[in-house]
Amino acid sequence: MRRWFGTLAGRTTAVIAAVATVAVVLAGLLAAQLVNATAVDEAKKYLAVEADSLSKQTSLGSLQDLRADLLTHGARLAAISADGRVTGGGARLVDAKTVADVLAGKSVSRTVDGPQNTVVLEARPVAAGGGVVLAQPVSEIRAAAAPLLSRMLIALAACLVFSIVAGGLLAQWLSRPLVRTAQSAHRLATGERAVAVVPGGPAEVVEVSRALAALDAALRTSEGRQREFLLSISHEIRTPLTALRGYAEALADGVISGAEVSGVGQTLVAETNRLDRFVRDLLELARLESDDFRVELQPVDASLILQESWQAWQAVCVQSGIVGRLELPAGALPIRSDGQRLRQVVDGLLENALRVTPEDSPVVLAAYPSGGGLTVEVRDGGPGLTEADAAVAFERGALFARYSGERPVGSGLGLSIAARIVQRLGGRISVRTAAEGGAAFVVELPGIPAGLRQT
C-alpha cells in the first residue's frame, strides 16, 4: 500500500479523494445550515398564516375547538385574555413581552430564546380583546427536517464514493502512458535500441513519448556513426602497426641490412608519425568534449595570426604545385578570441584543403570584417562536398568513412575538432561550395565588445 501511494496514480487518487472529502464535508455543513434555516422560515410562514386566520375569529372561547384540527404541524396554541391571562397548550412558551404587545394591539412575529429552547412565536390580537398565539420550538422544527437532511447526506456520501472511484480511474488513465514511457526510457538506459514508444494519454504525455522516440532514433544514428568511426579508425591504426611490425620482424631476423636500413628507417618514422597524428587528434577531441577545456579569450589581431599560418603552409603549396592565395584587407583585424586556438582551426582547415587539392588548383585563405565580427574563409579547388556531405561534415569520422580509399583523407577528426573549437570561441563554422570549384569552410567569429575596446 505504501508503495502504491508513492506512485503517480496513488498520489493523484489520494489528492482527488482528499479534495472530494473536503468538498463533501463543506457541502454537508452548508446543506445542514440551509435545510434548518429553510425549515424554520417555512414554520414561521405556516404559523403566521394560521395566526392570521385565528385572529379573525369572533370569540376566544371557541378557538381551540375551531383550530384543533389545523394544528397538525407540532405548533402550540395559546389564548391571551383581555386581562392578560394566558391559557392553552402553548402558554408556557409565551413570554411577558409578547403578552404586552398583543394587549397593545400589535402583531408579534419573533424568535424567542427561552430557558430550555428557542421558540418561534406568531401572535395576533383579536377584535373581541386579548389575542391568539402560535408557538413552536426550533428543535422540533429541525427534528422534522432531519429526514430530509439525512437523505441529502446519504446522497453526498454516494457522490464522495463516486468521486473517489472516478478519481482512481482517472489517475490510472493519466499514469498508464507515463508508466509505459518510463519503462521505455529504462530500456533505452540499459542500452536497448529501437524501443517501441506508443503515444497515448494527455497531450503532454504524448509529447514526451514522441520526444523519447526521437531520442531513440538519434541515439541509434549517433551510435551507428560511432561504430563506423571506430571501425575505420581501428583499420587506419592497424595499417601502420602492421607495417611497423613487419619491418621490425625483418630487422630482427636480419633480412634488412646495409643500404636498406636507411629507407626502412624513413618508413618507420613516417608510420610512427601517422600513428602519432591519430592519437593526438583523438586526445584533442576528448579534451574538447570535456567540461574542463578552457579558452583564453582576449583582444587579438587576427590578421597577424592568419599571416603566420599562411606563411607556415607556403612550403607545402610549393611542393604540391598548388596555387596559394592570401586575401586580407589592409590593416589590423581585431577580435576577442584565443589566438592559439584560432591558429589551430586555420591550420587544420588549410591542411585539409591542401590534402585534397590537385596540382595547379587554388587554395585561398581569406578574411574580412562582417557584422561587427570577423569572417575567415578557406577555399579550395578540390573535389568539393555534396549537400549530404555538408550535413555531416563536422561529425566525427563521417567524411572519413565515405571517402576513405577514394580521395586523400586524414584521421577523420580534424573538422570535428575545428567545429568544437570554434564553438568554444563563441563563433560558428559552416561549409559551402567555393567559387574555385571545391569546398569553402567559413568561420564566423565575434568581434570585441564595445566595453572592452581600447580607447
N, C-alpha and C positions, 0 to 999 in steps of 0.2 A: 504493500500500500504506500509506504514511504517513497519507494522508487517511482510509483505511478504519479504521485504528487510532484515529483521532480521533473516530469515531462511537460511539454507544452500543452498537451491535451488535458493532463491533470490540473495544471495551474489555471488554464482557461476555464475548465469546468468549475474549479473552486471559486474563481473570481465571479463567474456568472451566478453560481449558487449564492455567494455572499451578497451580491448586488440584488438578486431576486428576493432573498430573505429580508434584507433591509427594506426593499420596496414594499413587500407584502406586510411587514410589521407596521410601517408607516401608513399604508393604505388601511390596515385594520384599525389602527388608532383613530385615523380620520373618519373612517366609516362609523366607528362606535360613537364618536362625538356627533357626527351628522345624524345618525339614526336617533340617538337620545334627544338631540335638540329638536328634530322634526317631530318626534312623538310628543314632546312637551308642548310644542306650538300647536299641534293638532288637538291635544287635550284642551288647551286654552280656548281654541276656536269652538270646540264642542260645548264646553261649559258656558262660554259666552252666549251661544245660541240658545241653550237650554235656560239660562238665567233670564235672557230677554223674554223668552216665551212665558216663563213662570211669573215674571213681574207684571204681566198683563192680566193675571187672574184678579177677580174682584174681592176674594176673601182669602185670608191666610189659613182659615180652618180647614179648607179642603185641599191645601197644596200637596200634602203628602199623598192623599188619595188620588189626586189628578196626575201626579207625576211619578208615582212609584214605578209604573210600567216603563217610563222613559229613562230612568236612571240605571241603565244596564252596563255602563262602562266603568263602574267602580267609583263613581262620584258620590259624595255625601251631600245630603240636603239638610239645610238648617233654615229656620224661620226666625226673624227678628221682630218681636212685637213692638208696639208703639212706645211701651215703657222701657225698652232696651233689653228685655229678656230674650235669650237665645235658646231655642229648643230644636230638637231633631237629632238625627244620627250624626250630623256633621258639626254639632255645637262646639265640641272640644277643639275643632280646628279653626274656629273663628276668633280673631283677636279683637281687642277693645277698639283699636283704631278703625277697623272695618265697620264695627257697630256704629261708631260715632259718625263716620262718613255716610253710611246708609241712612241713619236718622236725620242727617242734614240734607237728605235728598240727592246724594251723589252716587253715581255708579262706580263700582270698585272693580279693578282688574289688576291683580298684582300677584307676585310670588312672595310668600312669607316664610322666613326661616323660623321654624318652631323649635321647641326644646328637643324633640326627637327626630323631626323630619322637616324637609322643605315642602311647603304646600302651595298649590296653585288655587287662587281664590277668584271667583267671579260673583259679585254681589250687586243686586239691583233693588232700589226702593219700589214699593208698590203704592198704588193710589189710595188704598184703604189705610195706609200708615204702616210703619215698620218696613220690612224688606225680606228678600229671599237670598240665600247664599248657597252656592255650589262650590264644593271644595274637593280636592283630590291630592293625595301625597305624590310627590315626584317619584318616589321609589316605586310606587305601584305603576305609574306610567311607564317607567323604564323596564319594570318587570314584564309588562305587557308587550313591550317591544323586543324583549330578549330573544324570542324565537326567530324573528326576522334577522336580528344581529347574528345569531348562531348560523343561520343559513348563509349569510354573507361571508362569515369567517370560514365556513367549510368551502365555499366557492374560492376564496382567496388561497386557502391551503392547496386546493386542487390546482390552481394556477401556479403556485410555487413549485409543486411537484412537476408539472408540465414544463415549466421554465428550466428547471434543473436538468430534466431529461433532454429537452431540446438543446440546452447549452452543451451537454455532453456530446450529443450527436454533431453539433456544430464544431466543437473542439476537435472531434475525430476527423471531420471533413477538412478542417484547416491544417491539422498536423500531419495527416497521412501523406500528402505530397511532399511536405518538408522532410518527413522521415525517409521517404524514398530518395529524395535528393541527397540527404546526409549519407545514406548508405552508398549511393553512387560516388559521393566525394571520398568516403573511406576507401572504396575500391580503387579510385584514382590514386589516393595517397599510398596505397600498398604497391603501386607500380602497374596495376592493370590498366589497359587502354581499350579504346573502342567500347566504353561503357554506355549502355543504353540509358538515356535520361528521358523519361516520359513526362512532358509538361502536363500540369494539372493543378487544380485549386485556384486560389485568387490570382489576380494579375501579377502581383508582386512575386509570388512563388513561381509562377510560370516564367517570369523574367530571370529569376535565379536559376531555374532549370536550364533555360536557354544559354545563360552565361556559362554554366558548368559544362554544357555540351560544347560550347565554343572553346572553352579552356581545354577540354579533352582533345579536340581537333588540333589546337595549337600545340599541345604537348606532343601529340603524335608526329606532327610535322617537324617540330624542333628536334625531338629525339631521333627521328629518322635522318635528319641532316647531320646530327652529331655522329650517328653511327657511320654514315657515309664518309664524314670528315675523318673520323678516327681510322677507318679502313684505308682511306687514301694516304693519311699521314703515316700509318704503320708501313704501308707499301714504300713510301718515299724514304722512310728511315731504314727499312730493311735493305734497300738497294745499295746505299753507301756502306752499310755494315757488311753486306756480302762481299763487296769489293775489298774492303779493309781486311776481312778475314782471309780472302783468297790470296791477297798479296802477302799477308803476314805468314800464312802457311807456306807460301812459296819461298819466302825469305828463310823461314825456319828450316825448310827441307834443303836449302842450298840451291834451289832451282834458278834463282835470280842472283847474279853476281856480276862484278865488273862494271862495265859501262851501263848496264841496265838498271843499276841501283838508283842512279840519279832520276831517271824517268819514273820509276816506281815511287820514289820519294815524293815527286811532284804530284802524282796521282793520289797518294795517301794524304798529302796536305789538302788537296782540293776536296776530297771526300770528307775529310775531317771538318773543313770549313763549312761544307754543306750541312753536315750534322749539327755543327755549332749554330748555324743560322736557324735551323728548325727549333732547337732547344731555346735559343734566345727569344724567338718570336712567341713560342708557347708561354714562356715565363712572363714576357711583356704583356701578353693578352690576359694572363691570370692576374697580374698586378692591376691592370686597368679595370677589371671586373670586381676587384675588391674595394671595400669601403675606405681603406686607409691610403688609397692612391691620391696624392696631392699634386696640385699645380701651383706654381708661384706666379700669380697674376700681378703684373706691374707694367708701367708705360715702357714700350719698346718701339724701335724704329724697324718696321717690317721690311723696309727697302734694303737695309744692310743685311738682314738675315737671308733674304731671298738672293741677294747678290753673292753672298758667301756660299750658299747651297749651289747655285748655278755654276760658280767657279769650280767647285769640287767635282762636278759631273762633266765638265768640259772634256776631260781626257777620254771618258767613255764615249762621248759623242764622236770624237775624232777617230778613235779606234774602230767604232762600229760604222763609220761613214754616215752618220746621221746629221741632218741639218738642224742645228740647235738655234733657238732664238729666245732672247730675253726681252720682254716688253714691260717696262716700268716707267711710270711718269717721273718727271724731274722733281727733285726734292724728296723730303722725308715722307714716310707713311706711318704716322704714329698710331698705335693701337695699344690696348691694355690686354696683355697676353703673357704667356710663358714662352720666352724666346727659344729655349732649348726644345720644348715640345713642338713649337711651330716648325722649327728646323727638322725635327724628326718626321713630321707629317709631310713636309715638302720633299724631303729626301726619299721617303717611301713612295710617294706618287711619281717622282721622277724615275726612280728605279723601275717601277712597273712599266712606265711609258717607254723607257729605253729598251726594256727587255722584249717588248712585242713589236717595236717599230722597225721595219726593214730598212736596209741601206738606202740612202738618198731621200728618205722621207723625213718630215719635220717633227721636232718636239719643241713645244713652246711653253715657257714659264711666263705668265703674265699676272699683273696685279693692278688694281685701280680702286680708288675710293668709291663707296656706294652706300647711300642711306645712313651716313654717319659712321659707317664702319669700313671694312676692307674686304674686297673680293679677290681671291687668289685662284688662278686657273692653271691647270697642267693639261695641255692638249697634245695629241699625237696623231701621226698619220698611219697608225697601225690598223689591224682588222676591225677595231671598234667593238661595240657591245649592242646586242639586241635589246628590245624593251623588256623581255623576260630576264635577260642578264642584269639590266639596270635595277630591276626589282629586288634582286638578291645579291647585288654586287658587294654589299658591306656585311654579309653574313659569313661566318667562319667557313672556309673551305668550299663555298658554293661554286665559285668560278673555277676553282682548282679541280673540283670533281667533274665539271663539264668539259674542260679544255685540256686536262692532263693527257699528254700524248698527241694533241692536235696542234698546240702552239706553245711557245715557251711560257712556263709558269714558275711561280716562286713557291713559298711554303703554304700558300692559301690563307695566310693570316694577315698579310700586310694591310689590305683595305679595311679589314675589321678593326685592326689596331688604330689605323688613321681615323676611322669614324668615331671610335670611343675617345680618342684624344681630343678631337675637335669638339665633341660633346662636352667634355670636361672644361674646355676653354670657353664654353658658352656660345659656340658657333654652330654651323650647320654645313654638312657636306652632301653633295649630290653628283650625279653623273648624267651626261647627255652626249649627243653626237657633236663632234668637233667640226669646225669649218675645214680643218685639214684632212677630214675623212675618217679619223679614228674616234677615240673617246676623249671627252673633256671632263675632267674632275674639277668641280667648282667648290671652293671652301669659302664660306662667308663668316667673317669674324667681327665681333663688336668693336666699336671704337673706344675712345677714352671718355668716360662720363664727364659731364661739364664740371662737376665738383672736384675732379682730380686733375684737370688740365692746368698746366703751369702757365702763370700769367707773367 
